[in-house]
Each structure stands twice: as structure tokens, then as C-alpha cells.
Amino acid sequence: MVLIRRSLLLVALLMAALVLPAHAGQEEDLREYVDRNTQRLVDKLHDEKGLYEEDPQAFYRSMDEELKGFVDFRRIAARVMGRYARQTSPEQRDEFVEKFKRSLFDSYAQALVSADDFTIEVKDATINPDNEERASVRMEVISASGNRYPVTYSMYQADEGRWMMENVIVEGVNIGLAFRDRFSQEMEKNGGKVQVVIDGWGDAVESLNLEGDVDKS
């Protein structure tokens, strides 16, 4: 009996030795994947600083092409709409995805391209121990003056196995939740008329003071 118990303990230890490094390897693979995509985007922003002023449409198309394989805008937009998504037609959902993407670029592209050179350090990735198809990736945005701003990507693994970003937390502020709250507020203000909210989404995002929320966090 003692020999059997020792054998079982040895098997358990060997399995742990196999499983733990594999999980650690997955996390490092994810960190490197996010790092590659992030650094490519930063390089593109630095290279195309003048394009936003010269041709905003070309800048929008360029950024959309760069991000579409890494950021799940459709998933994010659906979460922003929340329970109101059930009230929309497929055409309205498609329209909101495009409005949502464009509002992000219009609201934040100018700040990004006008900023002094910055770098991003991707620190680590953590796969959710309760759901291996969910993970978070921690990084820091470093300004030209040396200030560091913590950012966390929420990631999920799509059907084809590709990791996609589904939310961002900046200095403790959950950006996806802030957008969802604003959508809900707009629905209440406009009497539940979802098309009115979709049409005015750009203005709604422009008035959303995320920078102030970040400063207070």
C-alpha cells in the first residue's frame, strides 16, 4: 500500500511538472503575441503621425486594417450596447460597430498622433485558472518624460484559437464599462430610441470624460 501511494505521489508530481511549465509557456506565448501586435501599432502610429491631419479617412482605414485581427470590435460594441442589443436589427448592429470604431479613432487618434514619442512595455500575461480561454495582459505606457501609466488588456480566445482583445483597463478605469454606462444613459435620455443613440454616438463619446475618470482613479 505504501509503495502504491508513493507511486501515485510520483505520478502526481510528474504531471504537475508537465502541466505547470506548459501553462507558463502559454502565458509567455500570449505576452509575446500581444507585444508584437502592440509594438507594430506603436510603430505605425509614429510613422503615420501626419496622415491623420492630411487624410483622416486614410488614417482610419490604416488603423482599422492594423487592428481588425487583434481587437474584436464587434464583441466590444455588443457589450457596450448591453441588453439594448436585443432591440436592434442586424443592420443597426453593423452600423453601430462602424460608428463605435470611428468614434474611438476620432476621439483619441488626435491625442495619440500629437503626443510626444511614447513606448509601451508589455509586462506579463495571466491566463484565467478557471477559464483558459480568458486572460489578462499587463503593460505600461511610458511617456517621453518617463511617466508610466498602467494598462491591462482583457483577452479571450476565439473559435479559431486566435487571442483577441475585448476590453481595456487604463489606470483602474474599465473603458468598456464606461462606454456601456454612456450607451445606457443615452438610451434613457432619448426615450429608448436606439437609432437616435447610434446616430449620435460620436458626440456621446466626445463628451465622455474618460481622462477625468483616469485622473481620479
N, C-alpha and C positions, 0 to 999 in steps of 0.2 A: 504493500500500500504506500509506504514511504517513497519507494522508487517511482511508483506511478505519479505521485504528487510532484516529485522533483522533475519528472519528465514533462508533466503538464506546465509547471512553472517555467521550465526552459523553453517550451514551445511558445508560451505567452510572451516571454522576454524577447524571443527571436521575432515574433510577429510585431511587437512594439518597435523593435529596431528597424523593421522594414517599413512599417506604416508611418512613423514619425518623420523620417527623412523624406519620404515621398510627399507628405503634406507640406513640409518645409520647402521642398523643391517646387511644388505647385505655386506657393506663395511668392517665391523668388521669380519664377517664370512670369507671374502676373505683374509683379513690380517692374520687371524689365519691359514687359509689353506696354504698360502704362507709360513708363519712362520714354520709350521710343516714340509713342504717339504724341506725348506731351512736348518733347523736345522738337519734334518735327513741326508741331503747330507754332511753338515759340519762334523757331527759325523763319517760318512763313510770315508770321506777324511782323518780325523785324525786317524781312525782305520787302514786304508789300505795304510799308507804312504810308507811302504816298498814294497808293491805289484807292484808298477809301475816299480821299478828297477828290481825286481825278475822276473816278468811275465807281460810285457806290455799288451799282449793280454787279460789276465785275468782281468787286471785293466780296460781295455777298455770295456769288456763285463759287468763288475760290474757297471761301471758308466752309461753305456747305459741302463741297466736294471733299475737303480735308477731314471734316468731322463725321460724315454720314456713316462711316464704317466703325466708328468708335463711340459715338453718342446716340442713344436711342431717343431721338426727339419725339417720335410718335408715342412711346411709352410715357415719357415725361409729360407730354401735353395731355394725355388721357388722365394722368394723375392730377394734373392741375385742374382739369375740369371736374374731377371727382364724380360725385353722384349725378351731376348735371350732364355727364356724358351720355347717359341713357336717354336724354331728351333730344339728342342731336341725330341728324341723318349722317350717313357715311360721307356725303359731300361736305357737310358742315365740319365734321371731324377732320377731313383732309384740309379744309380751308384753315381751321384753327392751328393745325400743325405748322402750316406755312406762315401764318400770322405770328405764331409763337416764336418760331426760329427767327423771323425777320425782326421782331421786337427785341430779341436778345442782341442781335448784331447791331441794330440801330442804337440801342441804349448803351451798350458797353464797348462797341468797336472803337468809337472815337477816343474813349478814355485809354484803351489799350494801345492804339497806334500813336497817341500823343504822349504817352508816358516815356520817361527815360528808360534806357535799356534795363531789362529785368531778367532774372533767371529763375528756374524752377528746379528744386531738388526733390525727387521722389524718394521718400524715406523707406517705407515698407508697405507690404500688403498683408492683410489678415483675412483668411477665409473663415467664414462663419462656421464654428464647430457643429452647429445644429442644422446647417444647410450649406452644403459645399457648393451650391450654385449661387451663393451670395458672398460678397467680400467688400472690404473697405480698403482704400489705398490712401495713405497719409503722405502729404507733401508740404513743402514750404515755398512760397513765392518770395523772392529776395529782390528788394528794390535796389536801384543804383546806389542809394545812400546806405545800404546794408540792413534796412529794416526787414524783418521776417514776418510773414503772415501765414498762419496755418490754414491749410485747405485739405478737405477729405473728399474723395470721390466714393460714392456708393456704386458698386458694380454688381451686375448679375450675368449669369452665363446663359446665352441664348441657345435656341434649339440646336444650332449647328456647332455649338461649343465655343463660339466667339464670346469673349468678355466685352460687355457693353456698359457704358456709364448711364446711370438712371437718376442720379441726384448729386448735388454738390453742397457741402457744408463749409462756409467761409467764416473763420474765427467764431465758431459756435452758432452761426445763423444758418438754419436749414433753408436753402434757397427754394427748393421745391415746395416746401410747406408755405413759405411766404407768398409764392405765386398762387397756390391753391386758395389761400385765405383771400387774396385780392380778387380772384375769379368769383368766389362766393359772395364777396361784398358787392361786386359789380352786378351779379345776378339779382341780389336783393334790391339794389338801387334802381335797376331797370325793370323791375316787376317780373323777373323770370324770363325775359325775352333774350334767349340765348344768342340769336343772330345779332342783336344790338351789341351784346357784350363782345362777340367775336369781332364785329366791325370796329369797335372802339378799343380793342385790346392794346394797340400800340400806345395810345395815350394813357391807358391804365398802368402799363408797365413804367412809362416815363415818370409818372407821379409816385411810383413806389420807391420809398426812400430806403433802399437796402443798405446804402452806405451809412446812413444814420444808425440803422439797426446793428450793423457790424461794429461801429464805433462804441455803441452802448454795451456790447456783449462782453 
